[in-house]
């Protein structure tokens, strides 16, 4: 039974939908006859045209312990691979470019820290902040693209204080890895996101 206000909303207009037991998610206008003719969220239980959850994180921040192999292990031992997989999956950078960029900065940061001099530690702190900023911006892009509620403060705190958990959460959300095998290669780019 629809209310009079709901009768006036056209199916292709922007509206809010509450799927059974799911958080609110905005409907995206569908342009008929264009290459962007994707189905709306209605009846999809809070997932988009790629099968990715919309309006909520697929895993909690501390849910990294549910997928220790390969996700959390990769994030902890070699975060540059996870960052590259996530950035590539979202279409923000090519896998090779993201891997080399983040990997080189990560290696230099680690070496500068291990040198143990004051100058080395200062360089390590600066490079560490640059890597944190990269991960923060990646999280904001994912949260925006999938309409996940949250704030800038949430993103700052989760990426700064619990970096591995935040990367694991992002990797699980965009399905940038295969749960059954340890692969350092990229998955295909998710079509249809303009971030």
Secondary structure, 3 states (H helix, E strand, C coil): CCCHHHHCCCCCCCCEEECCCCCEEECCCCCCCCCCCCCCCCCCCCECCCCCECCCCCCCHHHHHHHHHHHHHHHHHCHHHHHHHHHHHHCCCCHHHHHHHHHHHHHHHHHHHHHCCHHHHHHHHHHHHHHHHHHHHHHHHHHHHCCCCCCHHHHHHHHHHCHHHHHHHHHHHCCCCCCCCCCCCCCCCCCCCCC
